[in-house]
Amino acid sequence: MSLTTTPPGVVDYNTPDTPTTVAPGHTTPAALTTTPAPRLIPNAFVELLTGGQALNARNVAAADAGAVFQGTVAGVLNNYQVTAGTDAQSSPTIIHPANYDAGTNAFVFTHLA
């Protein structure tokens, strides 16, 4: 069995630099934690406000919060994230889903620039 070491000043990108355990009383630095990427739903819509495949014809629920719906508007690819809120619909920035209700289902599609 051979043991290899990385020379000083050389970064070994194959070795994780996060510890597998954290000593009692210590916390893992925020820089070493990861945030999962939002769920991407490709080909989710065509256009924003008209037709059965429009973004505003989609239903959303709390389980969809953070998901990114990807689709086309006038042939251009756009991304909209499901966010909690009661913002007024303002196309193309804020789109209400078909089942939007400010009291019981306050989720909107927010355009990602």
C-alpha positions in Angstrom: 0.0 0.0 0.0 1.4 3.4 -0.9 0.5 6.7 0.6 0.6 9.8 -1.6 0.8 13.3 -0.4 0.1 16.6 -2.1 3.2 18.8 -2.4 3.0 22.2 -0.6 1.2 24.9 -2.6 -0.6 22.3 -4.8 -4.4 22.0 -4.6 -5.7 18.5 -4.8 -9.2 18.9 -6.2 -10.0 15.2 -5.7 -9.8 15.4 -1.9 -12.7 17.0 -0.1 -11.5 19.8 2.2 -14.6 19.6 4.5 -14.1 17.5 7.6 -16.3 14.4 8.1 -16.8 15.2 11.7 -17.0 18.4 13.7 -15.6 18.6 17.2 -18.1 19.0 20.0 -18.9 22.7 20.6 -17.8 23.7 17.1 -20.0 24.5 14.2 -19.4 23.9 10.5 -18.4 27.2 8.8 -21.1 28.5 6.5 -18.7 28.5 3.6 -18.4 24.7 3.8 -22.1 24.0 3.8 -24.0 23.7 0.6 -27.5 24.8 -0.5 -29.2 22.4 -2.9 -30.1 23.8 -6.3 -33.8 24.5 -6.8 -35.8 21.9 -8.7 -36.0 22.8 -12.4 -39.1 21.9 -14.4 -38.1 22.3 -18.1 -40.6 22.9 -20.9 -43.2 23.9 -18.3 -45.0 26.5 -20.3 -45.5 28.4 -23.6 -46.4 32.1 -23.2 -47.5 33.7 -19.9 -51.2 34.5 -20.0 -52.9 32.8 -22.9 -53.8 29.2 -23.7 -53.8 25.9 -21.9 -50.0 25.7 -21.8 -49.5 29.3 -20.5 -47.7 29.8 -17.2 -50.8 31.2 -15.5 -52.7 28.0 -16.4 -50.4 26.0 -14.0 -51.4 25.1 -10.5 -48.9 25.3 -7.7 -48.8 24.4 -4.0 -46.5 24.8 -1.0 -44.5 21.8 -2.2 -43.5 23.7 -5.3 -42.0 26.7 -3.4 -38.5 27.3 -4.8 -39.1 25.3 -8.0 -38.1 26.9 -11.2 -40.4 26.6 -14.2 -38.7 27.0 -17.5 -40.5 27.9 -20.7 -40.8 30.1 -23.7 -42.3 33.6 -24.2 -42.3 34.8 -27.8 -39.8 32.1 -28.6 -37.3 33.3 -25.9 -36.4 30.9 -23.0 -37.5 32.3 -19.6 -37.3 31.1 -16.0 -39.9 31.7 -13.3 -39.5 30.6 -9.7 -42.4 29.8 -7.4 -42.2 32.1 -4.4 -44.5 32.8 -1.4 -46.2 36.1 -1.7 -49.3 38.1 -2.5 -47.8 40.5 -5.0 -50.2 41.8 -7.6 -49.9 40.2 -11.0 -47.6 42.3 -13.1 -46.6 40.6 -16.4 -43.9 39.7 -17.2 -42.4 40.1 -13.6 -45.1 38.5 -11.4 -47.6 35.9 -12.7 -50.3 34.3 -10.7 -50.9 30.6 -11.0 -54.4 29.3 -11.9 -55.1 28.3 -8.3 -53.7 31.6 -6.7 -55.6 32.7 -3.6 -54.1 35.4 -1.3 -55.6 33.7 1.8 -55.2 30.0 1.1 -52.6 29.6 -1.7 -50.4 32.6 -1.7 -47.7 31.6 -4.2 -46.7 33.4 -7.4 -44.3 32.9 -10.3 -41.5 35.4 -10.1 -39.4 36.1 -13.2 -35.7 35.3 -12.8 -33.5 37.8 -14.6 
